Amino acid sequence: MTRMPNNASGAITEAIRSDIERSPNRAIPFRDYMELCLYHDPHGYYNRSEAKVGKDGDFYTSVSIGTIMGEILGAYLVRLASRFEGNRPPKIAEWGGGTGRLSRLVLDTIRKRAPDWYDRLDYMMVERSPYHRMRQLEELGEHRCVRFAGPDDWLSEADGSPLLVFSNELLDAFPVHRIERKDGKLLEWYVGWDEPGSCFRTVLLPLDPDGAAAAYIQRERITIREGQWIEANPAASDWIGRMGAAIERGVLVTIDYGDVAEELYAAHRMRGTFLCYRNHQASDDPYVCPGEQDMTSHVNFTACLRAGREAGFQADSLRTQKQFLLDEGVLELLVAHSGTDPFGPEARRNRAVRQLLLGDSMSELFKVLVQIK
């Protein structure tokens, strides 16, 4: 599918076209196109100074629904911290914290439930987006324990202290390779420029047998059916490995859209899981309004588990978000009330609990992977 870029997308369109013109094939891998659309500085989607989450943005997350997710995760981190005894209290790091709302709710809960730990807490926000770092500074100003760092800076700070690292909807936004089998051959999606139509277009080229996508398919033993499209996300596995290298003792909590490989590459998923979101509308067209829509694909948690084992983690659990919330006591947050005010705080809180558990497919599509050293 192709679309004419609008005026607002002009700067990033020209940046992508420049890369295309310099490439030997006059086309760049879809993975590189997605990287530019999302993370180009300063025109990529996540670097734009506009709301992405909530009513004024392009999509909702579980953090958009009241305070419940942050409270449950904060209480869970308090419980995890009790596993690690010693002179050094556990540190916490959130990767890709968006607006900072989830971290604020987590910190509010830790301050309430474990004040002694909170008073000594070292809490790191690991963020590459200048816009999101600005939002996090605004959201987290009252919590003096918070520091900010880029990915490379944080990794260099590992000092042997126990680490509790978590992410929420991070890995599903890593750029992916898109592969399909056509006439018995494996082909990779590239992106070219159609001059007569003034639009981006998909170019299919033979899969490089020595490339990252081919290695991922072989390592994960993925069978691609004739006519099937899949996404390969080696960056997600690499990230798990980097966390394993940094965490000598601690826990990695990964919350994201996704499933096990058996489901992601099944016969009923002939077009993969890639989607875009703009103004709360989903689309499978990656070429409309480049840099102005979110792009995502489901995380392969089978690959994350394998990468974790190789990095020295033990898998503690892989649960749906719904099951995680139930296991960690979300029903205890329901509040008895008279029911006379449907807009009162108790009624709103109870609706948030019900929505997280029953309201839509989010509770089942999201998974919570916990890996421990």
N, C-alpha and C positions, 0 to 999 in steps of 0.2 A: 504494500500500500504506500502511496506517496501523497504528500500534501504540499501546497505552496506555503513557504514560511511567511508569517506576517511581519510587519515592520518591527515589532518589539523583539523579534527573534533575530533581527538582522545581524547584530554583532557576532553572536555565537555561530550563526550560519556561515559567516565569512571565515571565522576561525576554523571551522570544520572543513570548509571548502579548501582552505589553504593547505591543510594536512592531506586532503584527498589529492590535490594537484601535485604535491611533492612525492606521493607514494608511487612505487614502480607500477602497480596495477591500476593506478588512477582510482583506487578504492582502499578504504581502511577497514580493519576488522570491526564488526559490530561492537565488540567489547570496547574498542577505543572510542567509537562514536558515543556509546553510552557513558563512558568516563568523561568525555568532554561535555556532554549535555548536563550531567549532574554536578561535576566538580571543577569545571573550567573556572579559573580565577581571572576576572571577577564575574563572568556572565553565566556560569553554571547554575543549575536549579538551586542547589543547596547554598550557594554563595550570594544569591539574590536577597536584597533587603525587603522581603515580603513574607507575610505569614504563609506557612505551609500546612499547619495542623489546626484543626478546629473549624468552626463555622465560617471564618473568614479565609480559610486556607483551601487545600485541595483534598484532604482526607482526614479521617478521624483515627485516633489510636485508643487503646484501652485507658491511657492516661487522661484522655479527654472526658472520660465518664466519671465525674466526681473525684473523690480522693482515695477510693478503695484500693486500687492497684498499688499506689505508693505506700499506703499503710501496711498492706499485706507483705509487700517486698521488704519494707523497712523492718518489720517484725521478724521476717525470715532471716535477714542479714544479722540481726541481733542474736538469733538462735545459732546461726552458723559461727558467729564470732566466739561463742562459748566453747567451741571445739578446740580452739587454739589457745593454750595456756603459755605463759612466759612473760618476760619483762617487756617485750614489745607487743603492744596491742595491734590487732589487725588494721591494716589500711584498707580504704575502699577506693575504687576507681570506676567511674562510668564512662564508657566509650560512646561517642556520638549522642550526647545528651539532649539534642534538639533545643527546645526552649528552656530547659532546666527544671520544668515543672515536676517531673518524676523525682529528680534528685532532691528538690525542696521537700516533697512529701516524705521521702525516705529519711531525710535528715530530721524533719519534724518528729517522726516516729522514733528514731534513735534517741533524740534528746529526751523524749518522754519516757521511753522504756529502759534506756541504759545511759543515764546521765553521766556516770563516771567514765564510760567509754567515750561518750560524746565530747567531754571536756578534753580528752587527749587525742581526739580523732584527727587523722590526716586523710582528707577526702579530695580526690583528684578528679577533675573534669578533663577528659581527653577529647579534644575537639579540633578539627581542621578548618571548620567554616568560621570566618570572621563574623558573619551575621549571627550565627547561633551562639558564638562566644559572647557577643554583646548581649543577647537575650538572657543568657545564663548569668552574666554579671548582674543584670537587673533583678532576676528572679531569686538569686542566692545571696544577695548582699548582706543579709542579717546573719548568715552562717559563716563565721570567721574561720572555720576550719577548712574552707574550700580553697583549693588552688587550681590553676589552669595550666595545661601543657598541650603541646602537639604530640602526635603519636611517637615520634622518634625520641623526643625529650623524656617522655614518661618511661619508655623502655630502658633508657640509660640510667634511671634512678633506682632500679631494683636493688635493695640492700639486705635482703634476707628476711624482712618482716613478713608476717602472714599477710596475704593479699586477698581481698574479696573483690572480684572484678565482675561487673555485669554490663550487659548491653540490651537495649530494647529497640527492635526494628533497625538494626545496624547491618547485618549480613545480607538481608534481602535487597539492599540498595547497592551492594557491590556490583561492579560491571561484570556482565556474563558474556561468554561465547555462546552463539546460537548455531546449532549443528542440525543438519537434516540428512536423511538417507533418500536418495533419488536415483532410480535406475540402478540400484544395488551399490551405489557409491556414497561415501560420506563427504558431504560438502559443508563448508563453513560460510556463514553469512558475513559479507562485507557490505560496506556502504559506499556508493558512488554518487556522482552528481549528474543529473539528467539536464543538460543545457537547454534543449528545446522546451522542456516542461518547467524549467527553473525549480527543480525539486530534488530531494534526495531519493535514491532508489536502492533496492537490495541487489547485490551482485553475489552470485554463488560461485565459490572457488573451491578447488579440492582441499580437503582438510590436510594441513601440514602434519605428516606423521611424526615429526620431531617437536611439534609445538605443545604448548601448555594444555590446550583443549584435548588433543589426542592422548596425552599422558593421563589426564583426568579420567577420560572415558575408559582407558585400559585399567587404571588403578582401581576405579570404582566398579569395574566389570559391568558397564552399562550396555544393554542390548538396545539398539535403535532399529525400529521396524521400518519397513519400506513406507515412505511418505510421512514418517514421523519427524517432528521437530523437538529438540530438547535444549535446555540451557545447561551449560557447564560453568561452574563457579569455583575454580581453583583458588581464588582469592580468599574465600571463606575458610577453606581448609588451612591455607597459609596463615590466616589470622589466628586460628586456634593454635597452630604451632608456635606462633610468636608469643601468645599468652602463656603457653606451656614453658617456653624458655625463660620468661620473666618471673613466673610464679614458682618459687621453691616449695612453699607451703601455702595452701589457700584453696579458693573455690572460684570457679568460673561459671557464671549464670548467663545463659544465652536465651533471650526471649525473642521469638520471631515467627513470621509466617513460614510454614514449611511442613515437611513430612519426611518419612523414610523413603529410601530410593525405590522400593517396590511399588509404592503408590505414585511417586512423581513420574516414573518412566513406564507406567502401566499402559495397556492398549487403549484405554479410554482417554488418555492424555496425548492425543496425536498432534496437538499444537502447543505443547509445553504449558508453562504457567506465566509467561511474561505478560505484564500489564502496565499501563500508564494511568495516572490519575491527575485530573485537572478539574477544578471547580466541582469536586465531588462526583465527577463522572468518570467511569472506567472506560478504557479504550485499549485495543491491541495495536494501535498505530504509533510506532516510535518516531515518525517523521513529522508529525504535526507539532507546531510551536516548539521547536527544539530549545531546551533550556528553560521552558516555562511549564513543564509537567514532570511529575514524579515518575520514575521508572523502577520497576521492581520485578523480581521473580522469586518463587518459593525456594527456601533453603533446603538443601539436601542434608538432613540430620544424620543419615547413615554415614556420609562423608565426614561430618563434624565429629561423630563418635570415633571413627577410625583415626582421624587426625589427633584427637584427644589422647587416645591410647598411645599413639606414637610419641606424643609429647610428655608422657608420663602421668596423665590423668587417669583416674578411675571414674567410670560413669556411675554417678549416684542415682540419677533418674532422668527419664525423658517422659514428660507428661503434657497433655493438653493444658492450655491455660485454665480452662474450667476446672480440671482435676487438681491442678496446682492450687488454685484459690480455695477449693473445697478442703483439700488436705491441710492447708495452712490456716483454716478457721474463718473463712469469709462469712459463713452463716452466723457466727458469733457477733458480727458487726450489724446485723439486722436490729432495728430499734423498735420497741413497742411504742405505739402512739395512738391517740384517740381517733385519728383519721378525719378530723373535722377540717383540717387545712391541708389540701393536697399539694400545696406549694411550700409547706413548712420544711425545715431542715431534716426532720426525721423522715418525712415522706420522700424527700429527694434522695436521701441516703439509701433508703430501702429500694427505691427504683434503680439506683446505680448498681446495687448488688444484683438485682434481678436482671438488669440489662447485660451485665458482664457474664452472667451464667446462662441466660436464656434468650437474650434479646436478638442476637443475630449469629452468624457463623463465625464471628471473631473468636469466640471461646473455644471452638474446636480447631479452627485453622491455625491459631497461634499455638506454638509449643514452647515449653520451658525445659531446657537442657541444663542439668547441673552436673559439673565435672569437678572432682576433688583430688587434691594431692595431700 
